[in-house]
């Protein structure tokens, strides 16, 4: 309540800045928009928003949430703005009688033919519907007759019975905006906590009570002029975390003398979930799992070993259906029959088994990396979309996730490592930090020989450990053919006899054969080549010229070792070797070494980069830039063999 009151009283001092601003007033279409040749906000932009309005309101007549959207988009370069040539609108159906409905959609494309403005409407043949999953249907529209200079305009309304959470709206998009506004109106009896994050402040601001739609309402109105397109950066978990955005969640309702409070603290969330049939009730009672526990599990006296055996049992017998969520989709009883379920089904089952085996375990709510970072100053259920298991064992705290067949204690999928989680204990809720400190390893090895025709052939081994192994195995399981094809795409080589397997220690290894004519330059008696062959890094990802804005994220600390062993063909001698190089930061956080040796009639090349932490503040960017430059320069060196 305190946070909400702060927002409200702050509004009293800023309403004046928008007294002359008319919100929800769509400017008339202007022919001059069709003659514009470039954006005044960013002349290099392939498209820009001329006008954008996102308006949410709680309808006082039926309590529904109405979302009204209007976009007017200018296309400067058709071939570089494809994402704006189509429109997708997702509608939710809870399969229990409540669903969202799309109304009043209008879409038109304006063009200038000579001096005449032409309009092309979206026809039925350009409309598609697809069922994404059991809950979501996506309405898709393809805009016709788009050219350089076109203006696309569309508007629609979505009527929704789901009013607990006002969907997230990004103010900053990838293209510039001449004007963007966000409006949220709600009857005074229905109070929302508004979550406003990001670096941009609105030019026009109104937050006050007013008579709207025939009754007293609270209104939140924000207007932005001349927004630049959002610039993404590499090595960021989710760039969307840094976009300016707005969302809201129901705080309280007050009808008559009845005040009803909703979640406003982390403890409120715990209480809401504790007895929920699709959450707390799933793992508090262990009678359902007693008969499906691993045989002889209680004979294992080491508690961590016991937990690991239970995790292995769940992974081996139950499969994730790739649906996220912290509420059970099917429930433990059904999962025991069907052997499949969503994130909550599997991990609440795991928690129930842990508890049945005498292990202190509780759920941890998280927001996946793709879903975005938690706003710790804004406790709300809408932040979360995933649940994992936590366990206190021998004075240490461990994390578990049964959705991945490769997971282990404290070795979780990349999607999970998103800085924070909410631990739901039986008696309290607690925000915890979640950072992946477990080192991962990538070992890339090639053993090659020269052939008489000037080509080379050999074997290549790609072996991953830790999180890298988990990610590789998940990619392989999802699509083995696509996984194998990536080697050819990444290295531009024809690989054959590719086999991939999980080793006894959990490492994931792929082996393959290759031969190549394009890695060697035969010039007279010389054979000139890069001794790292196809494994060399020729460029650098740390090449941004503007000042770094965001943290540098790798998800996992890692060591990547590239080794190449080359047999020197008979009758040849080494003319020159590349220079070896070593570089490290003063704090030993980042290091790189490149060593080339000639011994036992072979060339041995070893390239090793070590990143000691998963995340770094932006101030480390110059160090990464320098070391990645050294990597690129070192691994671009060539050597030669001369025929005697």
ABEGO torsion letter per residue (X at the ends): XAAAAAAAAAAAAAAAAAAABBBGBBBBBBAAAAABABBAABAABABBBABBBBBBBBBAAAGBBBBBBBBBBBBABAAAAAAAABBBBBBBBAGAGBBBBBBGBBBBBBBBBEABBBBBBBBAAABBBBBABAABBBBBBBBBGBBBGBBBBBBBBBBBABAABBBBBBABBABBBABBBBBBBBBAABBBBBBBBEABBBABBBBBBBBBGGBBBBBBBBBBBGBBBBBBBBGBABAAAABBBBBBBBABBBBEABBBBBBABAAAAAAAAAABAABAAAAABAAAAAAABBBGAAABABAAAAAAAAAAAAAAABBBAGBBEABBAAEAAAAAAAGBBBAAAAAAAAAAAAAAAGBBBBBBBBBBAAAEBBBAABBBAAABABBBBBBBBGGBBBBBBAABAABBBGBBBAAABAGBBBBBBAABBBBBBBBBABBBBBBBBBBBBBBAAGBBBEBBBBBBBEAAAAAAAAAAAABAAAAAAAAAAAAGBBBBGBBBBBBAAGBBBBBBBBBBAAABBBBEABBBBBAAEAABBABBABABABBBABBBBAGBBBBBBBBBBBBBBBGBBBABBBBBBBBBBAAGABBBBBBBBBBGGBBBBBBBBBBABABBBAAAAAAAAAAAAAAAAAAABBBBBBBX
